[in-house]
């Protein structure tokens, strides 16, 4: 398994578009050649599972583990960028040592992630072997068109948002059934989100809340494998930063807003913010704190301010050039005299 994951065709699919210094046309040719080699040399199920594992390792497991280790090994430095200060650290205090509870949270998060990938493989085996149906994801040499990829990813993202919202609000926070009890005793026993907690919950609840909303839309739309890789990459990056507890984000609007709503959901005792992105929360009026629309308005205002600053700088530059040109003309005229 490890040899297959680390094989050149598999890694080339991920690395050529980002690390190559060739032109775009040559990159596409190399990419198609390596993708074709991968598809022809491995069964579709292996390509799907290994692609899923690689995306999860690169964009979720490794960065989340590094963030987790940063929090527990250097709490004095981590607390500076934590939205909740000391309370946002895994131990809840920079003076406390790492406890078994935090190790258990990290361990269960990895186990749940592996469980989801294993279930994905079981679903594919049942479809292809038992019912003799096509695989859930298309693994073919034909590459999807960019427009098709964007349309499928947009539909899957919206589907994930709706499914996660309904399950989270009406199954996990409604009544007093097995699901609500386990969700409360597992995930809601945390004081704040911290790295790796995106996949921490009772295993059955994890499959219900995380795996099904993510995989089901891709399966129903029968994504091309490359579309699924792009979609899962976005989901993994979102989960990595939304549950990190940090104030510093790659984008203040997209990831920053999601992270703030994730924090508030746990800190408020699940008063709202049930969806991953907050779109359905805004529609249904269950946003707590700033909604996604508030984030969009703040982003627009910030860009307007930035644009005003840019125009002022450009005007200052023009004024300086005009003054410099006048000074040069005066100097040349004085020499002529």
C-alpha positions in Angstrom: 0.0 0.0 0.0 2.7 2.5 1.0 4.6 1.7 -2.2 1.5 2.5 -4.3 0.9 5.7 -2.4 4.5 6.9 -2.9 4.8 5.7 -6.5 5.8 8.3 -9.1 2.5 8.3 -11.1 0.4 8.9 -8.0 2.6 11.8 -6.6 3.1 13.3 -10.0 -0.6 13.9 -10.3 -0.4 16.2 -7.3 3.1 17.7 -7.7 3.5 18.4 -11.5 0.9 21.3 -11.6 2.4 23.0 -8.6 6.2 22.4 -8.8 6.9 22.3 -12.5 8.5 25.3 -14.1 7.4 24.4 -17.7 4.8 26.2 -19.6 1.1 25.6 -19.0 0.7 23.5 -22.2 3.6 21.2 -21.2 2.3 20.9 -17.7 -1.0 19.8 -19.1 0.7 17.2 -21.3 2.8 15.8 -18.5 -0.2 15.8 -16.2 -2.3 13.9 -18.7 0.5 11.4 -19.3 1.0 10.7 -15.6 -2.8 10.5 -15.0 -3.2 8.1 -17.8 -0.3 6.0 -16.5 -1.9 6.0 -13.1 -5.3 4.9 -14.4 -3.9 2.2 -16.6 -1.5 0.8 -14.0 -3.9 0.6 -11.0 -7.5 -0.6 -10.5 -10.1 2.2 -10.1 -10.8 1.4 -6.4 -7.1 1.7 -5.6 -6.8 5.1 -7.4 -9.9 6.4 -5.6 -8.7 5.3 -2.1 -5.1 6.3 -2.6 -6.1 9.7 -4.0 -8.4 10.2 -1.0 -5.7 9.2 1.4 -3.1 11.5 -0.2 -5.4 14.5 -0.1 -6.3 13.9 3.5 -2.7 13.4 4.5 -1.4 16.5 2.7 -4.2 19.0 3.4 -5.6 17.8 6.7 -3.6 15.2 8.8 -0.1 16.6 8.4 -1.0 20.4 8.9 -3.4 19.6 11.7 -0.8 17.4 13.5 1.8 20.2 13.1 -0.7 22.7 14.5 -1.5 20.3 17.4 2.1 19.8 18.2 2.8 23.5 18.0 -0.1 24.1 20.5 1.1 21.5 23.1 4.9 21.9 22.7 5.1 25.7 22.5 1.9 27.0 24.3 3.5 30.3 25.1 3.9 31.0 21.4 0.6 29.4 20.3 -1.5 31.4 22.8 -0.6 34.6 21.0 -2.5 33.5 17.8 -5.3 31.7 19.6 -8.7 33.4 19.2 -9.7 32.3 22.7 -6.3 32.9 24.3 -5.2 30.2 26.8 -8.7 28.6 26.7 -8.1 27.8 23.0 -5.1 25.6 23.8 -5.7 21.8 23.8 -5.0 21.7 27.6 -7.0 24.8 28.2 -4.0 26.5 29.8 -0.4 27.3 28.7 0.7 26.3 32.2 -0.8 22.8 32.0 0.9 19.8 30.6 -0.7 17.7 27.8 -3.2 15.3 29.2 -4.5 11.9 28.2 -7.7 13.6 27.1 -6.0 15.6 24.4 -4.1 12.6 23.1 -7.4 10.6 23.0 -9.0 13.4 21.0 -6.2 13.4 18.4 -6.2 9.6 18.3 -10.0 9.3 17.7 -9.8 12.0 15.0 -7.3 10.0 13.0 -9.3 6.8 13.7 -12.5 8.4 12.5 -10.8 9.7 9.3 -9.5 6.2 8.6 -13.0 4.8 9.3 -14.5 7.1 6.7 -12.0 6.1 4.0 -12.6 2.4 4.8 -16.4 2.9 4.5 -15.8 4.6 1.2 -13.9 1.5 0.0 -16.7 -0.8 1.3 -19.4 1.3 -0.6 -17.4 1.0 -3.8 -16.9 -2.8 -3.4 -20.6 -3.3 -2.7 -21.5 -1.2 -5.8 -19.1 -2.8 -8.2 -18.8 -6.4 -7.0 -22.2 -7.1 -5.4 -24.6 -5.0 -7.5 -22.3 -4.8 -10.6 -22.8 -1.1 -10.9 -20.3 1.5 -12.0 -18.0 3.0 -9.3 -19.3 6.0 -7.3 -16.5 8.1 -8.7 -15.4 8.0 -12.4 -11.8 7.0 -12.7 -11.1 7.4 -16.4 -8.4 8.8 -18.7 -10.8 11.5 -20.0 -10.2 14.7 -18.0 -13.1 16.8 -16.8 -13.6 20.2 -18.3 -13.0 23.2 -15.9 -16.6 24.4 -16.2 -17.9 20.9 -15.4 -15.6 20.7 -12.4 -16.7 24.0 -11.0 -20.4 23.2 -11.5 -20.1 19.8 -9.8 -18.0 21.3 -6.9 -20.5 24.1 -6.4 -23.4 21.6 -6.3 -21.6 19.2 -3.9 -20.6 22.1 -1.6 -24.2 23.3 -1.4 -25.4 19.7 -0.9 -22.9 19.2 1.9 -24.0 22.5 3.5 -27.6 21.5 3.5 -27.1 17.9 4.6 -24.7 18.9 7.4 -27.1 21.6 8.6 -30.1 19.3 8.7 -28.3 16.4 10.4 -26.5 18.7 12.9 -29.6 20.8 13.9 -32.4 18.3 13.7 -30.7 15.0 14.6 -27.8 15.9 16.9 -29.3 18.8 18.7 -33.0 17.9 18.8 -34.6 15.7 21.5 -32.7 13.3 23.7 -31.9 10.3 21.6 -28.7 8.2 21.2 -27.2 10.6 18.6 -27.7 13.8 20.7 -26.3 12.1 23.8 -23.2 10.8 22.1 -22.6 14.1 20.3 -22.9 16.0 23.6 -20.6 13.6 25.5 -18.0 13.5 22.8 -17.6 16.7 20.7 -19.4 19.1 23.1 -17.3 17.9 26.0 -14.5 20.1 24.4 -13.9 23.5 25.8 -13.0 25.0 22.4 -12.1 23.7 19.0 -8.4 23.0 18.5 -6.4 21.2 15.7 -7.7 17.8 14.8 -11.1 18.3 16.5 -12.8 18.6 13.1 -13.0 14.8 13.0 -13.4 14.1 16.7 -16.8 12.6 17.7 -18.4 9.3 18.4 -17.5 7.1 15.3 -21.2 6.7 14.3 -21.9 10.4 14.8 -18.8 11.2 12.8 -19.9 9.1 9.8 -23.4 10.8 10.1 -22.2 14.4 10.4 -18.9 14.4 8.5 -18.6 11.5 6.1 -22.1 11.3 4.6 -22.5 15.1 3.8 -19.1 15.1 2.2 -19.2 11.9 0.2 -22.9 11.5 -0.6 -23.1 14.6 -3.0 -20.0 13.5 -4.8 -21.4 9.9 -5.2 -24.8 11.1 -6.4 -23.3 13.4 -8.9 -20.7 10.7 -9.8 -17.8 13.0 -9.7 -14.7 12.4 -11.9 -11.9 11.4 -9.5 -10.0 14.6 -10.3 -13.0 16.7 -9.4 -13.4 14.8 -6.2 -9.7 15.5 -5.4 -10.2 19.2 -5.9 -13.4 19.2 -3.9 -11.9 17.1 -1.0 -8.9 19.4 -1.0 -11.1 22.5 -0.3 -13.0 20.5 2.4 -9.7 19.4 4.0 -8.3 22.9 4.1 -11.5 24.3 5.5 -11.5 21.7 8.3 -7.9 22.3 9.1 -8.2 26.0 9.7 -11.9 26.2 10.9 -11.1 24.0 13.9 -7.5 25.3 14.5 -8.7 28.1 16.9 -6.2 30.5 15.3 -6.9 34.2 14.5 -4.4 34.2 11.6 -6.1 32.7 8.5 -5.1 32.5 4.8 -8.3 34.4 4.1 -10.2 36.5 6.7 -13.5 36.3 4.8 -13.8 32.6 3.8 -11.7 30.7 6.4 -11.7 33.4 9.1 -15.5 33.6 9.1 -16.0 29.8 9.2 -13.5 29.5 12.1 -15.3 32.2 14.1 -18.7 30.5 13.6 -17.2 27.1 14.5 -15.8 28.6 17.8 -19.1 30.2 18.6 -21.1 27.0 18.0 -19.2 25.2 20.7 -18.8 28.1 23.1 -22.5 29.0 23.0 -23.6 25.5 23.7 -25.0 24.9 20.1 -27.3 28.0 20.0 -26.7 28.1 16.2 -24.1 27.9 13.4 -24.9 24.3 12.5 -23.7 24.4 8.9 -20.0 24.2 7.8 -20.0 27.5 5.9 -23.0 29.3 7.5 -25.0 29.7 4.3 -28.1 27.7 5.5 -27.7 29.3 9.0 -28.1 32.7 7.4 -31.1 31.6 5.4 -32.8 29.9 8.4 -31.9 32.6 10.9 -29.7 30.4 13.1 -26.5 32.4 12.7 -24.8 33.3 16.0 -22.4 36.2 15.8 -21.5 37.5 12.4 -23.2 35.7 9.6 -21.7 34.9 6.2 -23.4 38.0 4.8 -21.8 40.1 7.5 -18.4 38.6 6.5 -19.1 39.4 2.9 -20.0 43.0 3.7 -16.9 43.5 5.8 -14.8 42.1 3.0 -16.3 44.5 0.5 -15.7 47.4 2.8 -12.2 46.3 3.4 -11.5 46.2 -0.3 -13.2 49.6 -0.8 -10.8 51.0 1.8 -7.9 49.3 0.2 -8.9 50.7 -3.2 -9.2 54.2 -1.7 -5.7 53.8 -0.2 -4.4 52.6 -3.5 -5.9 55.5 -5.3 -4.4 57.9 -2.8 -1.0 56.4 -3.2 -1.2 56.5 -7.0 -2.3 60.2 -6.7 0.7 60.9 -4.4 3.0 59.2 -6.9 1.7 61.3 -9.8 2.1 64.4 -7.7 5.6 63.5 -6.8 6.5 62.8 -10.5 5.0 66.2 -11.5 7.0 68.0 -8.9 10.1 66.2 -9.9 9.5 67.0 -13.6 9.1 70.7 -12.8 12.3 70.7 -10.8 14.2 69.0 -13.6 12.8 71.6 -16.1 13.9 74.4 -13.8 17.4 72.9 -13.5 17.7 72.6 -17.3 16.5 76.2 -17.9 19.0 77.5 -15.3 21.9 75.7 -17.2 20.8 77.2 -20.5 20.9 80.7 -19.1 
